Amino acid sequence: MSSELEQPFINELHEEDDEARDWDLLIAFNELRHREKIQGSKKVAQTWRMKERMKTVSVALVLCLNVGVDPPDVVKTSPCARLECWIDPLSSQKALEAIGANLQKQYERWQPRARYKQSLDPTVDEVKKLCSSLRRNAKEERVLFHYNGHGVPKPTVNGEIWVFNKSYTQYIPLSVYDLQTWMGSPSIYVYDCSNAGIIIELFRQFSLQRESELESALNGSTPRFGSPAPAVSSVRNCIQLAACGASELLPMNPELPADLFTSCLTTPIRIALKWYVLQNTGRLVPNITLDLVDKVPGQLNDRRTMLGELNWIFTAITDTIAWNTLPRELFQKLFRQDLLVASLFRNFLLAERIMRSYNCTPMSSPRLPPTYQHPMWQAWDLALDICLRQLPTLLEDENAQFHHSPFFTEQLTAFQVWLSYGSEKRNPPEQLPIVLQVLLSQVHRLRALDLLGRFLDLGPWAVSLALSVGIFPYVLKLLQSSARELRPLLVFIWAKILSVDSSCQTDLVKDNGHKYFLSVLADPYMPAEHRTMAAFVLAMIVNDYKQGQDAALQGNVISNCLEQLSDSSASLRQWLALCLGKVWSNFDNARWCGVRDRAHEKLYVLLNDPSPEVRASAVFALGTFISVTDRSDQANNIDLGVGMMLASVGNDGSSLVRKEVVVALSSLVQQFESQFTNVVVQWMEEEKQKEKSAAVTGEVPAIQPSITNSTGGSFTSNDSFSGESSTVRRTHSSSTLAGTTFSSVYMTVWKVLVQLALGPHKEVADMAKQIVNTLKLKATLSARPTHVMQNSKACYSAPSSPSNTAPIHGTPPHNQFHEEHLTPGPTMKRDFSSPHLSGKANSYTSPHPRAKKLLSDKNSAMIHEEKEEEPRNLRQTSVTTEFFEWSCRHFAQPLMRLSEEQDPESSSHHKREFRFLRNNNVRQDAREEQLRAGFNRLDVEVFVNKNQGIPAVIKFHPYEGHVAVADKDGICFWDWEQGTKVNYIYNENLKNTKITAMDFINPHDESLLLCGTDDGSVRIWRNYLSEGYDGKELVSAFQAINDLIPTVRRAGLVLDWEQESGMLLASGDVRIIRIWDSQRETKVQDIPTGAESCVTSLASDSFGRSLLIAGCGDGTVRLFDRRLAPSECRVMTLREHNRWVVKVHLQKGSEGKIVSASNAGDVRFWDPRFTESVRTLNLTQGVTALEIHKHADVLACGSPNQFIGVYNTSGDNLSTIKYHEGFLGQRIGAASCLAFHPYKVKLAAGSTDSFISVYSTPVKRS
């Protein structure tokens, strides 16, 4: 028999390989909600939107040519450049008019709607009249002044340009200062003349002079609103383009036009082709001449033709050069604010390249960095070369097919290559403006959208870059497309945009873009992933935007969302609920539409969803559903029904959900503030009466066999001794609250708020305390007169009912408050002498009086007592969360890339790999110790020190060299290998509670610390070894068990953590065993123990996940099969122990032998197939602690007689530890807790004298 019992220990060693698969082990409490704060992204001010759109509405074309007469200060070559606007001025008598007309046509190509006025060889007065008239008509818009001075002298150093007198006998100077006055601002000036740069320099000086004059006129005072101060700054809002520098002459090459600068600005493709031919005559294909260039077929605005494609490529290249060279703000001003200005500056880049080859340096204000050597010009040259190569064939053969340029395909490939290695740290991709250009091309659109989506997925910085380049109007226009293949791409892109800049909601609604996403959401053939993004986009459209809410409501967004609430995708369910919550937030029309569709009842299903995020979203939606401004009987009934359902999830395992419950219930409290105040008065009176009663009788409240479950009773009825259902009874229809008094609704909600205020999660508790404190203060002040009134048998007003309801069946006692007669009329009177609520509300009792702590002086620090002043309005005590904003962060983060944890090349993956190798080494090294443990001494004290408090629980970390020692209020960490203290953390449990359970979660990876206290609460800590108050982080905290039963000897909270399944088993001073799922953060099962005493120890089969063993205070060992229904799952009760069971242990292995021990000192071995033990060991009387090694044939027990006995499973005494080692070693204290190392044969012991020790087997000598 002994060999059979020892066999599992041997089997365990062979099964170690299976257990060592750390890569397959669950990592619990590692979701985003656990690893980051629930708050939104920091909003970065978006600068991509133009502060003001501007349009050039008027154009003055001033030509001073004086055809046939050369100016006196310029000596022209012979031959020289003669063409003006591609016309020879000497070819006809009316050449000047033809040149003016041609110049106007060239400008009209870029801005056809502007008002053009020509002034040919004008006088000063004509220029003044023209400019003044255009400024007057343009108002605040931009005016362009184009000046061609080829027939007049060069500008002077005094800042003058030249015009004529009326008889054309004299050149008359025109001061640029006067021109500034007439033109006003905003304006743009084009100077096509020699020495043009001097005008730009003097223009700035005149601007400063004008500012000085205006400041002098203001007498140095600070300009106020409406004063001329804006004119000072508006003078600077002028743009200038000059053909050459201050000391440079225009080119006179006869092969070029005389107005080369104007040709570059207004006919860029034509002059670019001519210049390219001139520069590359020897390298071109034969028969390419300047005359042939003028015959390039096609239209500039038709991309399918050769000329149109060249113009398209030119636009993309110049945009790209500008975006990659200019500062972002300057790029926005010059290339995105005004269509005509953008075209002129694109063409100006070409002018710089061409004119520099002729020793001219075009100038501009604002000044641009040099761009003439940008590498993108090589791509332009290649495009021209490909075009010219085909030109002779196309002109000779009308049927010849034009081969499109590979430019855009190649640039998209370059962009794709960048994306393969792209990051925020690298320079932005040069090709981003080109991607913008091809979005509206059907040929490249699909690929461009895909690459754009991949770029936006890199992060918010990428979205900001794309918006700054001007992507927005393009993707907005694409929403008009009906192509189904674009839907996934556009939905993804818009989700990225709105996650970074929510202000785009206004543009979407204005252009009816919301309809696109409504259709995507309603499309059953669209994958859930894309419907989720559509729901997110719609949620952003309606977020705090009334027009968006109205537009979405008209698009049936509510019914579309409700129809899909049962979808298998948790992310979709989450965003459907969030979208609903935002649609009817502060929008009564949408709220009543939801009522008609029974939206709130459909959302109730999500309150039990496996995903905490979905449950939180459902609570969020129900919370905004309550906040309706139009109060009515129906609205009140619905709100109270919703409140009851929200109260039922007040004990959710996720703090994420509980925070939303507090916010939602705060909305309900705000709606019924006076009723809640009166109920709190009643509750406080009840608690005082109970305290008085207990003080008079001196009795401890009796332990009831069960607690009646009711909607008006205890909100912790799930902890009833009979293990009944935990949820608050659901009403069949929210339109009525049949069987539930209104006051019981208020009382139930109040008690949930009290429970949350006393909960283990500080953030949740702080939120609930705000509401509880305000209500308590109001109740205290409103109850003051009742003491006087009670003495004179006066009456007090009852809470008014929000609606007319049918009488509630069941008549309460005569002296109790008759709530069934509540009406909306005059308030009823009631006697405050009774400490009870009528109806089912009377069933509330609290065996473990958590709620009483609100009134206890000892716990005044738990919920802050307000000073006795006028209570705040609850609407001013609003509590909020950033759950919605935090959920939005998901779409701002990369969705396509592998997470850092999944990336095999990431540092976190390498660290994890190192940890897993370390773990395997620890297990391998421990195997030899385990084999020798059954016949070796275990009494070598390798560590001893005095703990901060009396050790209550002690645990070895399986793979690191520290041991955790829990006392009443905190946990101390000791490095037992180095003999040093590592850290001490406070568990932050309530006063008069203590830690009774502790374990390591995810010990194979980044460990968390699980702590349970005897009030039933559980806290999970991260960074517990980090020193300082801010070092530790609370990962999760929840109430594992409510209302533990006070007894003379208490087990507190008993926990058993299953790392393999992620299940947490909880019991203790209750009559149930509750199983929590850490992945879902929700209760999975309540198993009634069937015992009349507490549960003292738990063990489970974490591999088979079915067998559960509970040791009880009455000496029984109870076996449960979790696969069965709660009423049938107890499959066996072992009754051989007569006293308190201190330990139950399930040996690993196929046979799964059970070991149990009581404090009488008897250790029994069981075969789960039989009800009688197969072996018994009698160790010592009065065992205070007992521990069994998981992998070695050894167990240890502590005695109140100050010794620890170590035995093998055959009963052989291996060691007896009585004294600490060392000279004059003192006697050890009575053992308060014991723990074996999970793998090594090491024993940790804590004693009542606060000492902790670690014992080892003798060191093997080599």
Secondary structure, 3 states (H helix, E strand, C coil): CHHHHHHHHHHHHHCHHHHCCHHHCCCCCCCHHHHCCCCCCCCCCCCCCCCCCCCEEEEEEEECCCCCCCCCCCCCCCCCCCCECCECCCCCCCHHHHHHHHHHHHHHCCCCCCEEEEEECCCHHHHHHHHHHHHHHHCCCEEEEEEECCCCCCCCCCCEEEEECCCCCCEEEEEHHHHHHHHCCCEEEEEECCCCHHHHHHHHHHHHHHHHHHHHHCCCCCCCCCCCHHHHHHCCCEEEEECCCCCCCCCCCCCCCCCHHHHHHHCHHHHHHHHHHHHCHHHCCCCCCHHHHCCCCCCCCCCCCHHHHHHHHHHHHHHHHHHHHCCHHHHHHHHCCCHHHHHHHHHHHHHHHHHHCCCCCCEEECCCCCCCCCCHHHHHHHHHHHHHHHHHHHHHCCCCCCCCCCHHHHHHHHHHHHHHHCCCCCCCCCCHHHHHHHCCCCCCHHHHHHHHHHHHCCCHHHHHHHHHHCCHHHHHHHHHCCCHHHHHHHHHHHHHHHHHCHHHHHHHHHCCCHHHHHHHHHCCCCCHHHHHHHHHHHHHHHCCCHHHHHHHHHCCHHHHHHHCCCCCCHHHHHHHHHHHHHHCCCCHHHHHHHHHCCHHHHHHHHHHCCCHHHHHHHHHHHHHHHCCCCCCHHHHHHHHHHHHHHHCCCCCCCHHHHHHHHHHHHHHHHHCHHHHHHHHHHHHHHHHHHHHHHHHHCCCCCCCCCCCCCCCCCCCHHHCCCCCCCCCCCCCCCCCCCCCCHHHHHHHHHHHHHHHHCCCCHHHHHHHHHHHHHHHHHHHHHHHHHHHHHHCCCCEECCCCCCCCCCCCCCCCCCCCCHHHCCCCCCCEECCCCCCCCHHHHHCCCCCCCHHHHCCHHHCCCCCCCCCCCCCCHHHCCCCCCHHHHHHHHHHCCCCCCCCCCCCCCHHHHHHHHHHHHHHHHHHHHHHHHHHHHHCCCCEEEEEEECCCCCCEEEECCCCCEEEEECCCEEEEEECCCCEEEEEEECCCCCCCCEEEEEEECCCCCCEEEEEECCCEEEEEECCCCCCCCCCEEEEEEECCCCCCCCCCCCCEEEEEECCCCEEEEEECCCEEEEEECCCCEEEEEEECCCCCCEEEEEECCCCCCEEEEEECCCCEEEEECCCCCCCCEEEEECCCCCCEEEEEECCCCCCCEEEEECCCEEEEECCCCCCEEEEEECCCCCCEEEECCCCCCEEEEECCCEEEEECCCCCEEEEECECCCCCCCECCCEEEEEECCCCCEEEEEECCCEEEEEECCCCCC
